[in-house]
């Protein structure tokens, strides 16, 4: 019973992170996409912001998928 609950929590958190990664990468769900994320990174001192936004979004996407699909 507890394993089912933990699985449900992993799926919900993984899908929330997936949505956040989609905002960063593609601008879906009201996000700003790579351009906006890159500008944010530039604003907080990470340069070049746009080049760093892509690996940040891809890492978040991969982490969310691994969290959701892990057995």
Protein Blocks (a to p, Z undefined) as FASTA:
>chain_A
ZZmmmmmmmmmmmmmmmmmmmmmmnopghiabjmlmmmmmmmnopacfklmmmmmmmmmm
mmmmmmmmpZZ
